[in-house]
Amino acid sequence: MCVTLSCDSHPKYDEYYTLNDIAIIKLKNKIEFNSFIQPACLPTNDHQTSNTEVDAWAAGWGKLNFNGAPSETLQNVKLKIYDKSRCSQVSSKNDWRTQICAGEYNGGKDTCQGDSGGPLYVKDTIAGKEKFVVVGITSYGIGCAEKGYPGLKKF
């Protein structure tokens, strides 16, 4: 559920399977970009989110460990994007057309409770400049940073 000036949920949102859990929020006021607020680069149609073993980063104010307290500072963690075959045990309700698997297969690094909705981004070269491109949105997983259970992200 969205609480803003305007919010449009995905028309195919499925609460049971946690599919299409994304919404577009329209802000009441314009944003002024500065050194702390920057636009997110979005992938082009030919951007490959299916590449695996690619470095990616996630950011959020979520918990630093399962059932722990939320972080008081924005966290940023380097993860790997994995092939869906390595992530099928995370959930039986996966939709690999709209989900990707990212985390640290050996455990120790992941997103956690409270990070949902935050970005998953990769480095890419656009017009000759290295930029970060958002390729997914943190969604869910089993625990936090558990060995063998990377988290699932939407794209």
C-alpha positions as CSV (number, residue, x, y, z in Angstrom):
1,M,0.0,0.0,0.0
2,C,1.3,3.5,-0.9
3,V,1.0,6.6,1.2
4,T,2.0,9.6,-0.9
5,L,0.6,12.3,-3.2
6,S,0.1,9.7,-5.9
7,C,1.1,6.0,-6.1
8,D,0.4,3.5,-8.8
9,S,0.9,-0.2,-7.8
10,H,1.7,-2.8,-10.5
11,P,-1.6,-4.0,-12.0
12,K,-0.4,-7.7,-11.7
13,Y,0.8,-7.5,-8.1
14,D,0.4,-10.9,-6.4
15,E,0.5,-10.7,-2.6
16,Y,0.7,-14.5,-2.1
17,Y,3.6,-15.1,-4.5
18,T,5.2,-11.6,-3.8
19,L,5.3,-11.0,-7.6
20,N,5.3,-7.6,-9.2
21,D,5.7,-5.9,-5.8
22,I,6.6,-2.5,-7.2
23,A,4.9,0.8,-7.5
24,I,5.6,4.2,-9.0
25,I,5.5,7.1,-6.5
26,K,4.8,10.5,-7.9
27,L,6.2,13.3,-5.7
28,K,4.3,16.4,-4.8
29,N,7.4,18.7,-5.2
30,K,10.2,18.7,-7.7
31,I,13.6,17.4,-6.6
32,E,16.6,19.6,-6.8
33,F,19.7,17.5,-7.7
34,N,22.9,18.1,-5.7
35,S,25.9,16.0,-4.5
36,F,23.6,13.9,-2.3
37,I,20.6,13.6,-4.6
38,Q,21.2,12.2,-8.1
39,P,19.0,10.6,-10.8
40,A,19.2,6.9,-11.2
41,C,20.3,5.6,-14.6
42,L,17.9,3.0,-15.9
43,P,18.9,0.1,-18.2
44,T,18.4,0.3,-21.9
45,N,16.4,-2.4,-23.7
46,D,19.6,-4.1,-24.6
47,H,21.1,-4.1,-21.1
48,Q,21.8,-7.7,-20.0
49,T,20.5,-8.4,-16.5
50,S,20.8,-12.1,-17.3
51,N,24.6,-12.0,-17.0
52,T,25.8,-14.0,-14.0
53,E,28.7,-13.7,-11.7
54,V,28.5,-9.9,-12.3
55,D,29.3,-7.5,-9.5
56,A,26.3,-5.6,-8.2
57,W,25.6,-3.3,-5.3
58,A,22.5,-2.8,-3.1
59,A,21.8,0.1,-0.8
60,G,19.3,0.5,2.1
61,W,18.6,1.3,5.7
62,G,17.6,-2.3,6.5
63,K,18.6,-4.5,9.4
64,L,22.3,-5.4,9.7
65,N,21.3,-9.0,10.8
66,F,18.2,-11.1,10.9
67,N,15.7,-9.7,13.4
68,G,18.3,-7.0,14.4
69,A,17.8,-3.3,14.6
70,P,17.6,-1.2,11.4
71,S,20.7,0.7,10.4
72,E,20.9,4.3,11.4
73,T,23.1,5.0,8.3
74,L,22.6,4.2,4.7
75,Q,24.4,0.9,3.9
76,N,25.9,-0.2,0.6
77,V,26.9,-3.8,0.0
78,K,28.7,-5.4,-3.0
79,L,27.0,-8.6,-4.2
80,K,27.0,-11.0,-7.1
81,I,24.2,-11.6,-9.6
82,Y,23.8,-15.4,-9.9
83,D,22.2,-17.7,-12.4
84,K,18.7,-18.8,-11.5
85,S,19.8,-22.4,-11.1
86,R,21.9,-21.5,-8.1
87,C,18.9,-19.7,-6.4
88,S,15.9,-22.1,-7.0
89,Q,16.0,-23.2,-3.3
90,V,15.3,-19.7,-2.1
91,S,11.6,-20.0,-3.0
92,S,9.3,-22.2,-5.1
93,K,7.3,-19.2,-6.2
94,N,10.1,-17.7,-8.4
95,D,9.3,-16.0,-11.7
96,W,12.6,-15.8,-13.5
97,R,11.1,-13.6,-16.2
98,T,10.8,-10.8,-13.6
99,Q,13.3,-11.8,-10.9
100,I,17.1,-12.1,-10.5
101,C,19.2,-13.6,-7.8
102,A,21.8,-11.5,-6.1
103,G,23.8,-11.9,-2.9
104,E,26.8,-13.8,-1.7
105,Y,26.3,-17.6,-2.2
106,N,28.8,-18.3,0.6
107,G,26.9,-16.1,3.0
108,G,28.0,-13.1,5.0
109,K,26.7,-10.3,2.6
110,D,23.1,-9.7,1.6
111,T,20.2,-7.3,1.8
112,C,17.9,-7.8,4.9
113,Q,14.6,-6.8,6.4
114,G,13.9,-3.1,5.7
115,D,16.0,-3.0,2.4
116,S,13.0,-4.0,0.3
117,G,12.3,-1.5,-2.5
118,G,16.0,-0.3,-2.5
119,P,18.1,-0.4,-5.6
120,L,20.3,-3.2,-7.0
121,Y,22.8,-1.6,-9.4
122,V,25.8,-2.5,-11.6
123,K,28.6,-0.4,-13.1
124,D,28.3,0.2,-16.9
125,T,29.8,2.5,-19.4
126,I,27.4,5.0,-20.9
127,A,28.6,7.5,-23.5
128,G,32.1,6.8,-22.5
129,K,31.6,7.4,-18.8
130,E,31.3,4.8,-16.0
131,K,27.9,5.1,-14.3
132,F,25.8,3.0,-12.0
133,V,22.7,1.5,-13.6
134,V,19.7,0.2,-11.6
135,V,19.0,-3.3,-12.7
136,G,16.8,-4.5,-9.9
137,I,14.9,-3.7,-6.7
138,T,15.5,-5.6,-3.5
139,S,12.5,-7.9,-2.8
140,Y,12.9,-10.9,-0.4
141,G,15.0,-13.8,0.7
142,I,15.5,-16.5,3.4
143,G,17.0,-14.9,6.4
144,C,19.9,-12.4,5.8
145,A,23.2,-13.4,4.4
146,E,22.6,-17.1,4.9
147,K,25.0,-19.5,3.1
148,G,23.4,-20.9,0.0
149,Y,20.5,-18.4,0.0
150,P,21.1,-15.2,-2.0
151,G,18.3,-12.7,-2.0
152,L,15.8,-12.2,-4.8
153,K,15.5,-8.9,-6.7
154,K,12.9,-7.7,-9.2
155,F,13.8,-6.3,-12.6
